[in-house]
C-alpha cells in the first residue's frame, strides 16, 4: 500500500485492473454449483451464482452507474456461461468427474494510466491447482500438468480463437476497465485502491474457491 497525500497526483499514474473469477463446484453442500465475481482494482463490483440466477452489484457506485438493462444483459451472459460441474470437468479434462471438485476460470487485464496496457491473465484451475494458462507472449497455452496436454493441443490449434482472445484483452477488456474505473473513481480514490493492487496480488479473500489457484500475469 502506498500512502500519498496528493491523491489526485496518484490517480494520474495509477495501475488499474479488471478481473473475473468463474467458479464451478460439485459435491460441496450449501455451495452454489456456479458463481462469478467481477473485481475492479481488487474490489468486488458484480456477483452471480446459480442459486440467485441474477447478476447483482457489489458496489453502490456500480448500482448507480448503469441502467437496469445492463444487469439483464450481464445476467444472460452469466447464465449462458454457467455450466454444471460435471460439464466443466468434461470440458477441460475430457473425462467425467465425480466426487468433490472445484474448477476456476480467471481472466482479466491491467491498464496503466501513463504507459497503457500492462498485462493480462487467462487461466483455468482445477481443485485449487493450476491446470492451463495462456502465455500472451507466444499466444500458446501452458500445461503444467499432464492431464491438460490434450486441451493445450486443441486450443493451440484454434488460431482464430486465439486472435479473438488477444483482441478482447487488448481492446474490449481495457475499454470496460476504463468505464468501471470512471464509474467508481471517487470511491476507489477514497479507499486507496487506485492503486498498488495488480492482477498478481489481488486479495485472495474475494475468490470463491477456498483454495484458489495462483495467478500468473504476463505483460502484453
N, C-alpha and C positions, 0 to 999 in steps of 0.2 A: 504494500500500500504506500502510495506517495502522498504526502501532505504538503500542499502548496496553498499559500494564502490567496493567490490570484487565480481563482478557479476559471475565470474567463480565458486566461492565458493557457491553462491546461487544456481547455476544450478545443483550442486551435491545433493542438498537437497530440490528440488522443488516438488511441487504437481501439476500435470498436469490434465487437464480434456478434455474429448471429449463428445460433446453433439449434438443431432439432435432435431430440432423442426419442426414438421409437422403441418400445419395449413390448415383447410378447412373452408370455409365460404359460406353463402348463403344470398342473398338479400342485399349485400353491393355493391353499384355502383362503378365501376372503380377499383375494387379489384379482383385480380385473385382468382378463387374459391379454388385453391390448391397451397400451397407454402411450400418449405422446406428450412431450413438454417442449415448448419453444422458449429459448433464452436469448435475451439481448444483454450484452455485457455481463453475462453470467447470472442475470436475474430472470427468473421465470416470468413470461408475459402471456403465454397461452397454455391451455391444457385440454386434453381429451382422453376419455377412456371408454372401453367397451360396455361399461355399465350405464354411464350417463348418456353416452352416444350424442354428445354435443360439445363442440369446441367453445371454450369459455375463456374470458380474460383472467389474467392473474395479476394485472396491474391496473390501478384506477385510470392512469393516463391512457392505457390501451382501450379500456372500455369507452372512454370519452372520445377517442380519436377517430373511430371508424363507425360506419353505419351498420345496421342490423344485417344487411345483405352480405357483409364481409364474413360474419360468423356463420351464416348459412353456407356460404361458399367453402369456408375452411372446414366446416363440419362434413360436407360432402367429400372433400379431399381426404380427410381422416378416415371416413367410413369406407372410401374406395381403397385406401391403403391398408385398412385393417385386415389382418389375416389370422385365422385360428392358429394356435401354436403348432399343431402338427403340420399345417400347411407351410408355415415358416421354416420349420425344421427340414421339410422335404425340399424347399426351395434352395436352401444353402448347403444342405448335406446330401441331397439326392437319396435320402433314406428316411424311413418312418421313425419318429422319435416317440418314445413312451416314457412315463415317469415324470419326475420334476426336472424341468429345463427352463432356461431363460435365453432369449435371443434379443440382441440390441442392434439397432442401426443408428449410427450417429453421423451427422453431416453438418457442415457449417462453413462460414467464411469470415475472414478478418479484413478490416479496412483501416488504413492509417490516413488520417486527415492530411498529412504532409506528403507522404510518398505514394499513396494509393493502395492497391490490393497488396496484402502482405502474406496471406496464407489461406489454406483450406483443408478440410478433413472430410473423408468419406469412407467409413469403415463399418464392419459388422463384428459383433462379438457373440460368443456362444458360451453359456454357463459361466459368465464372468471372465472369460479369456478372449484374447484376440483371435479372430477367425480369418478375416480377409480385409485388406485395405487397399485403397487406390493410391499409387505413387504418382503425384501430379507432375513430377519432373520427367518421368518416362511415359506417363499415361498408360501404365500397366498395373495390374494388381499384384500385391504381395501376399503370399500364402504362408503364414508362419507355422501351420500345421498341415500334415499330410492330407487330412480329410478335405481341405479346401482346394487342393490342386485341381480337381475336375472343374470346380466353379471358376477358378482363375483362368483356366484354359478356355472355357466357354465365354467368359466375359471379355477376356483379352481379344478374342477374335471378332467381337462386335465393335468394329471401329466407328461406325456411325453413332452408336450409343455413347461411346467414349467422347466423341466430339460434342454431343449434346450435353453430357455431364460437364465437360470443360467450359462450354458456353454458359451453362447455368451458374457455375461458381464464379466466373469472371465477370458476369454481367447481371443476370437476374437476381442472384443472391445478394450482390452488392447493392443493387437498387433498392431491394426490400430492406436491407440493413440500414441504409441511409434514411428511409422513410420512418422506420421504427425508432431510430435514434432521434429524429426530429420530433416525433410524437412525444417521446419521454424525456426530451432534453433537460427540462428543468429538474425533474425528479432524479435523473441519472447524475446530473452535476451535483445536486444537493446531497446525494448519498455517496458521492465519491466514486461511483462506478464508471466514471468517464476518464480514464480507467487504466489500471495496470493488470486487468484480467484478460488473458488471452485464451484462445481455444485450448491451449495446452495446460492451463492451470485453473479452469473454471471450477468453482466449488463443487465437489462431488456430492454434496448433500442434495442437489437438485436432480440427481439421477434417480431413475425408477428402480433399477436393479440394485439390491443392497451390496452386490459385489461387481461394480461397474468395470467395464474394460477400459484400459488406458487409452488416451487419445494421442495420436501422433499428428502433429501439424507439419505440413510441407509448404514451404514458400512457393508462390507461383512466379 
